[in-house]
């Protein structure tokens, strides 16, 4: 029973896809956070110059 359990690889592909999608999602969130912070500071600078 243990040997057949260790040889069973039916769900392996699905787990790999889930891990890859999770990693891509993490990278996208990090990139959007960085870009969002830069855009926020740029809009604040534009707003400050318009008010002058």
mmCIF file as Biopython writes it, N, C-alpha, C and O atoms, coordinates in Angstrom:
data_model
#
loop_
_atom_site.group_PDB
_atom_site.id
_atom_site.type_symbol
_atom_site.label_atom_id
_atom_site.label_alt_id
_atom_site.label_comp_id
_atom_site.label_asym_id
_atom_site.label_entity_id
_atom_site.label_seq_id
_atom_site.pdbx_PDB_ins_code
_atom_site.Cartn_x
_atom_site.Cartn_y
_atom_site.Cartn_z
_atom_site.occupancy
_atom_site.B_iso_or_equiv
_atom_site.auth_seq_id
_atom_site.auth_asym_id
_atom_site.pdbx_PDB_model_num
ATOM 1   N N  . UNK A ? 1  ? 0.825  -1.189 0.000   1.0 0.0 1  A 1 
ATOM 2   C CA . UNK A ? 1  ? 0.000  0.000  0.000   1.0 0.0 1  A 1 
ATOM 3   C C  . UNK A ? 1  ? 0.869  1.253  0.000   1.0 0.0 1  A 1 
ATOM 4   O O  . UNK A ? 1  ? 0.596  2.190  -0.750  1.0 0.0 1  A 1 
ATOM 5   N N  . UNK A ? 2  ? 1.892  1.284  0.812   1.0 0.0 2  A 1 
ATOM 6   C CA . UNK A ? 2  ? 2.770  2.445  0.876   1.0 0.0 2  A 1 
ATOM 7   C C  . UNK A ? 2  ? 3.510  2.639  -0.439  1.0 0.0 2  A 1 
ATOM 8   O O  . UNK A ? 2  ? 3.685  3.768  -0.897  1.0 0.0 2  A 1 
ATOM 9   N N  . UNK A ? 3  ? 3.943  1.546  -1.042  1.0 0.0 3  A 1 
ATOM 10  C CA . UNK A ? 3  ? 4.660  1.646  -2.315  1.0 0.0 3  A 1 
ATOM 11  C C  . UNK A ? 3  ? 3.760  2.210  -3.411  1.0 0.0 3  A 1 
ATOM 12  O O  . UNK A ? 3  ? 4.192  3.051  -4.200  1.0 0.0 3  A 1 
ATOM 13  N N  . UNK A ? 4  ? 2.522  1.754  -3.462  1.0 0.0 4  A 1 
ATOM 14  C CA . UNK A ? 4  ? 1.609  2.271  -4.489  1.0 0.0 4  A 1 
ATOM 15  C C  . UNK A ? 4  ? 1.298  3.746  -4.236  1.0 0.0 4  A 1 
ATOM 16  O O  . UNK A ? 4  ? 1.111  4.509  -5.184  1.0 0.0 4  A 1 
ATOM 17  N N  . UNK A ? 5  ? 1.243  4.149  -2.976  1.0 0.0 5  A 1 
ATOM 18  C CA . UNK A ? 5  ? 1.009  5.557  -2.658  1.0 0.0 5  A 1 
ATOM 19  C C  . UNK A ? 5  ? 2.180  6.415  -3.113  1.0 0.0 5  A 1 
ATOM 20  O O  . UNK A ? 5  ? 1.979  7.495  -3.668  1.0 0.0 5  A 1 
ATOM 21  N N  . UNK A ? 6  ? 3.403  5.943  -2.884  1.0 0.0 6  A 1 
ATOM 22  C CA . UNK A ? 6  ? 4.581  6.708  -3.273  1.0 0.0 6  A 1 
ATOM 23  C C  . UNK A ? 6  ? 4.757  6.770  -4.787  1.0 0.0 6  A 1 
ATOM 24  O O  . UNK A ? 6  ? 5.354  7.719  -5.297  1.0 0.0 6  A 1 
ATOM 25  N N  . UNK A ? 7  ? 4.253  5.784  -5.509  1.0 0.0 7  A 1 
ATOM 26  C CA . UNK A ? 7  ? 4.368  5.767  -6.967  1.0 0.0 7  A 1 
ATOM 27  C C  . UNK A ? 7  ? 3.251  6.539  -7.656  1.0 0.0 7  A 1 
ATOM 28  O O  . UNK A ? 7  ? 3.354  6.837  -8.846  1.0 0.0 7  A 1 
ATOM 29  N N  . UNK A ? 8  ? 2.204  6.864  -6.942  1.0 0.0 8  A 1 
ATOM 30  C CA . UNK A ? 8  ? 1.055  7.549  -7.534  1.0 0.0 8  A 1 
ATOM 31  C C  . UNK A ? 8  ? 1.433  8.995  -7.840  1.0 0.0 8  A 1 
ATOM 32  O O  . UNK A ? 8  ? 1.735  9.767  -6.929  1.0 0.0 8  A 1 
ATOM 33  N N  . UNK A ? 9  ? 1.415  9.361  -9.122  1.0 0.0 9  A 1 
ATOM 34  C CA . UNK A ? 9  ? 1.802  10.711 -9.532  1.0 0.0 9  A 1 
ATOM 35  C C  . UNK A ? 9  ? 0.682  11.414 -10.293 1.0 0.0 9  A 1 
ATOM 36  O O  . UNK A ? 9  ? 0.948  12.336 -11.064 1.0 0.0 9  A 1 
ATOM 37  N N  . UNK A ? 10 ? -0.560 10.994 -10.090 1.0 0.0 10 A 1 
ATOM 38  C CA . UNK A ? 10 ? -1.670 11.571 -10.840 1.0 0.0 10 A 1 
ATOM 39  C C  . UNK A ? 10 ? -1.848 13.062 -10.583 1.0 0.0 10 A 1 
ATOM 40  O O  . UNK A ? 10 ? -2.118 13.814 -11.519 1.0 0.0 10 A 1 
ATOM 41  N N  . UNK A ? 11 ? -1.707 13.499 -9.361  1.0 0.0 11 A 1 
ATOM 42  C CA . UNK A ? 11 ? -1.929 14.901 -9.030  1.0 0.0 11 A 1 
ATOM 43  C C  . UNK A ? 11 ? -0.694 15.766 -9.132  1.0 0.0 11 A 1 
ATOM 44  O O  . UNK A ? 11 ? -0.755 16.966 -8.864  1.0 0.0 11 A 1 
ATOM 45  N N  . UNK A ? 12 ? 0.415  15.184 -9.511  1.0 0.0 12 A 1 
ATOM 46  C CA . UNK A ? 12 ? 1.673  15.925 -9.546  1.0 0.0 12 A 1 
ATOM 47  C C  . UNK A ? 12 ? 1.614  17.091 -10.524 1.0 0.0 12 A 1 
ATOM 48  O O  . UNK A ? 12 ? 2.048  18.192 -10.187 1.0 0.0 12 A 1 
ATOM 49  N N  . UNK A ? 13 ? 1.094  16.877 -11.710 1.0 0.0 13 A 1 
ATOM 50  C CA . UNK A ? 13 ? 1.021  17.942 -12.712 1.0 0.0 13 A 1 
ATOM 51  C C  . UNK A ? 13 ? 0.172  19.102 -12.247 1.0 0.0 13 A 1 
ATOM 52  O O  . UNK A ? 13 ? 0.534  20.262 -12.445 1.0 0.0 13 A 1 
ATOM 53  N N  . UNK A ? 14 ? -0.965 18.796 -11.624 1.0 0.0 14 A 1 
ATOM 54  C CA . UNK A ? 14 ? -1.857 19.844 -11.146 1.0 0.0 14 A 1 
ATOM 55  C C  . UNK A ? 14 ? -1.176 20.667 -10.054 1.0 0.0 14 A 1 
ATOM 56  O O  . UNK A ? 14 ? -1.302 21.891 -10.040 1.0 0.0 14 A 1 
ATOM 57  N N  . UNK A ? 15 ? -0.470 20.026 -9.155  1.0 0.0 15 A 1 
ATOM 58  C CA . UNK A ? 15 ? 0.229  20.732 -8.084  1.0 0.0 15 A 1 
ATOM 59  C C  . UNK A ? 15 ? 1.290  21.654 -8.673  1.0 0.0 15 A 1 
ATOM 60  O O  . UNK A ? 15 ? 1.459  22.781 -8.209  1.0 0.0 15 A 1 
ATOM 61  N N  . UNK A ? 16 ? 1.997  21.188 -9.680  1.0 0.0 16 A 1 
ATOM 62  C CA . UNK A ? 16 ? 3.022  22.021 -10.307 1.0 0.0 16 A 1 
ATOM 63  C C  . UNK A ? 16 ? 2.402  23.255 -10.953 1.0 0.0 16 A 1 
ATOM 64  O O  . UNK A ? 16 ? 2.944  24.355 -10.840 1.0 0.0 16 A 1 
ATOM 65  N N  . UNK A ? 17 ? 1.269  23.077 -11.630 1.0 0.0 17 A 1 
ATOM 66  C CA . UNK A ? 17 ? 0.595  24.223 -12.238 1.0 0.0 17 A 1 
ATOM 67  C C  . UNK A ? 17 ? 0.120  25.209 -11.183 1.0 0.0 17 A 1 
ATOM 68  O O  . UNK A ? 17 ? 0.228  26.420 -11.374 1.0 0.0 17 A 1 
ATOM 69  N N  . UNK A ? 18 ? -0.400 24.710 -10.083 1.0 0.0 18 A 1 
ATOM 70  C CA . UNK A ? 18 ? -0.862 25.591 -9.008  1.0 0.0 18 A 1 
ATOM 71  C C  . UNK A ? 18 ? 0.308  26.373 -8.423  1.0 0.0 18 A 1 
ATOM 72  O O  . UNK A ? 18 ? 0.178  27.567 -8.154  1.0 0.0 18 A 1 
ATOM 73  N N  . UNK A ? 19 ? 1.441  25.722 -8.224  1.0 0.0 19 A 1 
ATOM 74  C CA . UNK A ? 19 ? 2.620  26.417 -7.698  1.0 0.0 19 A 1 
ATOM 75  C C  . UNK A ? 19 ? 3.116  27.486 -8.663  1.0 0.0 19 A 1 
ATOM 76  O O  . UNK A ? 19 ? 3.488  28.580 -8.238  1.0 0.0 19 A 1 
ATOM 77  N N  . UNK A ? 20 ? 3.124  27.183 -9.944  1.0 0.0 20 A 1 
ATOM 78  C CA . UNK A ? 20 ? 3.571  28.162 -10.938 1.0 0.0 20 A 1 
ATOM 79  C C  . UNK A ? 20 ? 2.618  29.355 -10.974 1.0 0.0 20 A 1 
ATOM 80  O O  . UNK A ? 20 ? 3.063  30.502 -11.012 1.0 0.0 20 A 1 
ATOM 81  N N  . UNK A ? 21 ? 1.318  29.094 -10.962 1.0 0.0 21 A 1 
ATOM 82  C CA . UNK A ? 21 ? 0.338  30.184 -10.976 1.0 0.0 21 A 1 
ATOM 83  C C  . UNK A ? 21 ? 0.457  31.026 -9.707  1.0 0.0 21 A 1 
ATOM 84  O O  . UNK A ? 21 ? 0.337  32.250 -9.764  1.0 0.0 21 A 1 
ATOM 85  N N  . UNK A ? 22 ? 0.690  30.385 -8.573  1.0 0.0 22 A 1 
ATOM 86  C CA . UNK A ? 22 ? 0.885  31.123 -7.327  1.0 0.0 22 A 1 
ATOM 87  C C  . UNK A ? 22 ? 2.114  32.008 -7.375  1.0 0.0 22 A 1 
ATOM 88  O O  . UNK A ? 22 ? 2.084  33.141 -6.895  1.0 0.0 22 A 1 
ATOM 89  N N  . UNK A ? 23 ? 3.189  31.505 -7.945  1.0 0.0 23 A 1 
ATOM 90  C CA . UNK A ? 23 ? 4.412  32.299 -8.071  1.0 0.0 23 A 1 
ATOM 91  C C  . UNK A ? 23 ? 4.200  33.482 -9.005  1.0 0.0 23 A 1 
ATOM 92  O O  . UNK A ? 23 ? 4.657  34.589 -8.721  1.0 0.0 23 A 1 
ATOM 93  N N  . UNK A ? 24 ? 3.511  33.255 -10.116 1.0 0.0 24 A 1 
ATOM 94  C CA . UNK A ? 24 ? 3.221  34.351 -11.043 1.0 0.0 24 A 1 
ATOM 95  C C  . UNK A ? 24 ? 2.352  35.405 -10.370 1.0 0.0 24 A 1 
ATOM 96  O O  . UNK A ? 24 ? 2.583  36.601 -10.547 1.0 0.0 24 A 1 
ATOM 97  N N  . UNK A ? 25 ? 1.360  34.979 -9.605  1.0 0.0 25 A 1 
ATOM 98  C CA . UNK A ? 25 ? 0.494  35.918 -8.895  1.0 0.0 25 A 1 
ATOM 99  C C  . UNK A ? 25 ? 1.289  36.744 -7.891  1.0 0.0 25 A 1 
ATOM 100 O O  . UNK A ? 25 ? 1.051  37.943 -7.746  1.0 0.0 25 A 1 
ATOM 101 N N  . UNK A ? 26 ? 2.220  36.116 -7.207  1.0 0.0 26 A 1 
ATOM 102 C CA . UNK A ? 26 ? 3.057  36.828 -6.244  1.0 0.0 26 A 1 
ATOM 103 C C  . UNK A ? 26 ? 3.910  37.888 -6.932  1.0 0.0 26 A 1 
ATOM 104 O O  . UNK A ? 26 ? 4.045  39.001 -6.425  1.0 0.0 26 A 1 
ATOM 105 N N  . UNK A ? 27 ? 4.482  37.551 -8.076  1.0 0.0 27 A 1 
ATOM 106 C CA . UNK A ? 27 ? 5.298  38.506 -8.834  1.0 0.0 27 A 1 
ATOM 107 C C  . UNK A ? 27 ? 4.438  39.664 -9.331  1.0 0.0 27 A 1 
ATOM 108 O O  . UNK A ? 27 ? 4.870  40.816 -9.287  1.0 0.0 27 A 1 
ATOM 109 N N  . UNK A ? 28 ? 3.236  39.373 -9.801  1.0 0.0 28 A 1 
ATOM 110 C CA . UNK A ? 28 ? 2.347  40.430 -10.289 1.0 0.0 28 A 1 
ATOM 111 C C  . UNK A ? 28 ? 1.957  41.374 -9.154  1.0 0.0 28 A 1 
ATOM 112 O O  . UNK A ? 28 ? 1.941  42.590 -9.345  1.0 0.0 28 A 1 
ATOM 113 N N  . UNK A ? 29 ? 1.647  40.842 -7.997  1.0 0.0 29 A 1 
ATOM 114 C CA . UNK A ? 29 ? 1.284  41.685 -6.851  1.0 0.0 29 A 1 
ATOM 115 C C  . UNK A ? 29 ? 2.459  42.567 -6.445  1.0 0.0 29 A 1 
ATOM 116 O O  . UNK A ? 29 ? 2.274  43.751 -6.161  1.0 0.0 29 A 1 
ATOM 117 N N  . UNK A ? 30 ? 3.657  42.009 -6.416  1.0 0.0 30 A 1 
ATOM 118 C CA . UNK A ? 30 ? 4.837  42.796 -6.058  1.0 0.0 30 A 1 
ATOM 119 C C  . UNK A ? 30 ? 5.085  43.897 -7.082  1.0 0.0 30 A 1 
ATOM 120 O O  . UNK A ? 30 ? 5.410  45.025 -6.712  1.0 0.0 30 A 1 
ATOM 121 N N  . UNK A ? 31 ? 4.936  43.581 -8.357  1.0 0.0 31 A 1 
ATOM 122 C CA . UNK A ? 31 ? 5.156  44.581 -9.405  1.0 0.0 31 A 1 
ATOM 123 C C  . UNK A ? 31 ? 4.114  45.691 -9.327  1.0 0.0 31 A 1 
ATOM 124 O O  . UNK A ? 31 ? 4.454  46.869 -9.440  1.0 0.0 31 A 1 
ATOM 125 N N  . UNK A ? 32 ? 2.852  45.326 -9.137  1.0 0.0 32 A 1 
ATOM 126 C CA . UNK A ? 32 ? 1.805  46.342 -9.057  1.0 0.0 32 A 1 
ATOM 127 C C  . UNK A ? 32 ? 1.958  47.214 -7.820  1.0 0.0 32 A 1 
ATOM 128 O O  . UNK A ? 32 ? 1.656  48.407 -7.864  1.0 0.0 32 A 1 
ATOM 129 N N  . UNK A ? 33 ? 2.417  46.645 -6.735  1.0 0.0 33 A 1 
ATOM 130 C CA . UNK A ? 33 ? 2.655  47.431 -5.525  1.0 0.0 33 A 1 
ATOM 131 C C  . UNK A ? 33 ? 3.750  48.459 -5.762  1.0 0.0 33 A 1 
ATOM 132 O O  . UNK A ? 33 ? 3.620  49.616 -5.361  1.0 0.0 33 A 1 
ATOM 133 N N  . UNK A ? 34 ? 4.825  48.040 -6.413  1.0 0.0 34 A 1 
ATOM 134 C CA . UNK A ? 34 ? 5.930  48.953 -6.704  1.0 0.0 34 A 1 
ATOM 135 C C  . UNK A ? 34 ? 5.493  50.050 -7.660  1.0 0.0 34 A 1 
ATOM 136 O O  . UNK A ? 34 ? 5.767  51.227 -7.427  1.0 0.0 34 A 1 
ATOM 137 N N  . UNK A ? 35 ? 4.819  49.673 -8.728  1.0 0.0 35 A 1 
ATOM 138 C CA . UNK A ? 35 ? 4.359  50.658 -9.708  1.0 0.0 35 A 1 
ATOM 139 C C  . UNK A ? 35 ? 3.334  51.589 -9.075  1.0 0.0 35 A 1 
ATOM 140 O O  . UNK A ? 35 ? 3.349  52.792 -9.337  1.0 0.0 35 A 1 
ATOM 141 N N  . UNK A ? 36 ? 2.453  51.057 -8.254  1.0 0.0 36 A 1 
ATOM 142 C CA . UNK A ? 36 ? 1.445  51.878 -7.595  1.0 0.0 36 A 1 
ATOM 143 C C  . UNK A ? 36 ? 2.057  52.921 -6.681  1.0 0.0 36 A 1 
ATOM 144 O O  . UNK A ? 36 ? 1.586  54.057 -6.633  1.0 0.0 36 A 1 
ATOM 145 N N  . UNK A ? 37 ? 3.094  52.552 -5.963  1.0 0.0 37 A 1 
ATOM 146 C CA . UNK A ? 37 ? 3.778  53.499 -5.079  1.0 0.0 37 A 1 
ATOM 147 C C  . UNK A ? 37 ? 4.437  54.605 -5.887  1.0 0.0 37 A 1 
ATOM 148 O O  . UNK A ? 37 ? 4.367  55.776 -5.515  1.0 0.0 37 A 1 
ATOM 149 N N  . UNK A ? 38 ? 5.073  54.240 -6.986  1.0 0.0 38 A 1 
ATOM 150 C CA . UNK A ? 38 ? 5.725  55.245 -7.833  1.0 0.0 38 A 1 
ATOM 151 C C  . UNK A ? 38 ? 4.696  56.171 -8.473  1.0 0.0 38 A 1 
ATOM 152 O O  . UNK A ? 38 ? 4.919  57.379 -8.562  1.0 0.0 38 A 1 
ATOM 153 N N  . UNK A ? 39 ? 3.568  55.611 -8.921  1.0 0.0 39 A 1 
ATOM 154 C CA . UNK A ? 39 ? 2.523  56.447 -9.512  1.0 0.0 39 A 1 
ATOM 155 C C  . UNK A ? 39 ? 1.917  57.385 -8.481  1.0 0.0 39 A 1 
ATOM 156 O O  . UNK A ? 39 ? 1.614  58.538 -8.791  1.0 0.0 39 A 1 
ATOM 157 N N  . UNK A ? 40 ? 1.741  56.906 -7.270  1.0 0.0 40 A 1 
ATOM 158 C CA . UNK A ? 40 ? 1.181  57.739 -6.213  1.0 0.0 40 A 1 
ATOM 159 C C  . UNK A ? 40 ? 2.078  58.936 -5.934  1.0 0.0 40 A 1 
ATOM 160 O O  . UNK A ? 40 ? 1.591  60.059 -5.797  1.0 0.0 40 A 1 
ATOM 161 N N  . UNK A ? 41 ? 3.376  58.707 -5.849  1.0 0.0 41 A 1 
ATOM 162 C CA . UNK A ? 41 ? 4.287  59.822 -5.594  1.0 0.0 41 A 1 
ATOM 163 C C  . UNK A ? 41 ? 4.340  60.770 -6.787  1.0 0.0 41 A 1 
ATOM 164 O O  . UNK A ? 41 ? 4.487  61.979 -6.606  1.0 0.0 41 A 1 
ATOM 165 N N  . UNK A ? 42 ? 4.224  60.241 -8.005  1.0 0.0 42 A 1 
ATOM 166 C CA . UNK A ? 42 ? 4.230  61.096 -9.196  1.0 0.0 42 A 1 
ATOM 167 C C  . UNK A ? 42 ? 2.976  61.967 -9.234  1.0 0.0 42 A 1 
ATOM 168 O O  . UNK A ? 42 ? 3.061  63.157 -9.536  1.0 0.0 42 A 1 
ATOM 169 N N  . UNK A ? 43 ? 1.800  61.380 -8.926  1.0 0.0 43 A 1 
ATOM 170 C CA . UNK A ? 43 ? 0.563  62.160 -8.889  1.0 0.0 43 A 1 
ATOM 171 C C  . UNK A ? 43 ? 0.608  63.210 -7.782  1.0 0.0 43 A 1 
ATOM 172 O O  . UNK A ? 43 ? 0.082  64.309 -7.962  1.0 0.0 43 A 1 
ATOM 173 N N  . UNK A ? 44 ? 1.209  62.905 -6.665  1.0 0.0 44 A 1 
ATOM 174 C CA . UNK A ? 44 ? 1.342  63.876 -5.579  1.0 0.0 44 A 1 
ATOM 175 C C  . UNK A ? 44 ? 2.221  65.042 -6.020  1.0 0.0 44 A 1 
ATOM 176 O O  . UNK A ? 44 ? 1.933  66.195 -5.700  1.0 0.0 44 A 1 
ATOM 177 N N  . UNK A ? 45 ? 3.286  64.748 -6.749  1.0 0.0 45 A 1 
ATOM 178 C CA . UNK A ? 45 ? 4.170  65.804 -7.255  1.0 0.0 45 A 1 
ATOM 179 C C  . UNK A ? 45 ? 3.431  66.684 -8.263  1.0 0.0 45 A 1 
ATOM 180 O O  . UNK A ? 45 ? 3.559  67.908 -8.225  1.0 0.0 45 A 1 
ATOM 181 N N  . UNK A ? 46 ? 2.668  66.076 -9.156  1.0 0.0 46 A 1 
ATOM 182 C CA . UNK A ? 46 ? 1.896  66.845 -10.141 1.0 0.0 46 A 1 
ATOM 183 C C  . UNK A ? 46 ? 0.860  67.710 -9.434  1.0 0.0 46 A 1 
ATOM 184 O O  . UNK A ? 46 ? 0.678  68.875 -9.787  1.0 0.0 46 A 1 
ATOM 185 N N  . UNK A ? 47 ? 0.186  67.150 -8.446  1.0 0.0 47 A 1 
ATOM 186 C CA . UNK A ? 47 ? -0.820 67.893 -7.693  1.0 0.0 47 A 1 
ATOM 187 C C  . UNK A ? 47 ? -0.190 69.080 -6.980  1.0 0.0 47 A 1 
ATOM 188 O O  . UNK A ? 47 ? -0.766 70.167 -6.952  1.0 0.0 47 A 1 
ATOM 189 N N  . UNK A ? 48 ? 0.974  68.877 -6.412  1.0 0.0 48 A 1 
ATOM 190 C CA . UNK A ? 48 ? 1.663  69.958 -5.702  1.0 0.0 48 A 1 
ATOM 191 C C  . UNK A ? 48 ? 2.029  71.082 -6.667  1.0 0.0 48 A 1 
ATOM 192 O O  . UNK A ? 48 ? 1.900  72.257 -6.326  1.0 0.0 48 A 1 
ATOM 193 N N  . UNK A ? 49 ? 2.485  70.728 -7.871  1.0 0.0 49 A 1 
ATOM 194 C CA . UNK A ? 49 ? 2.864  71.742 -8.855  1.0 0.0 49 A 1 
ATOM 195 C C  . UNK A ? 49 ? 1.649  72.459 -9.433  1.0 0.0 49 A 1 
ATOM 196 O O  . UNK A ? 49 ? 1.749  73.633 -9.791  1.0 0.0 49 A 1 
ATOM 197 N N  . UNK A ? 50 ? 0.517  71.792 -9.533  1.0 0.0 50 A 1 
ATOM 198 C CA . UNK A ? 50 ? -0.693 72.429 -10.051 1.0 0.0 50 A 1 
ATOM 199 C C  . UNK A ? 50 ? -1.227 73.432 -9.036  1.0 0.0 50 A 1 
ATOM 200 O O  . UNK A ? 50 ? -1.722 74.494 -9.415  1.0 0.0 50 A 1 
ATOM 201 N N  . UNK A ? 51 ? -1.133 73.108 -7.767  1.0 0.0 51 A 1 
ATOM 202 C CA . UNK A ? 51 ? -1.649 73.986 -6.715  1.0 0.0 51 A 1 
ATOM 203 C C  . UNK A ? 51 ? -0.830 75.268 -6.621  1.0 0.0 51 A 1 
ATOM 204 O O  . UNK A ? 51 ? -1.374 76.313 -6.262  1.0 0.0 51 A 1 
ATOM 205 N N  . UNK A ? 52 ? 0.454  75.215 -6.931  1.0 0.0 52 A 1 
ATOM 206 C CA . UNK A ? 52 ? 1.307  76.418 -6.854  1.0 0.0 52 A 1 
ATOM 207 C C  . UNK A ? 52 ? 0.798  77.449 -7.753  1.0 0.0 52 A 1 
ATOM 208 O O  . UNK A ? 52 ? 1.373  78.535 -7.835  1.0 0.0 52 A 1 
#
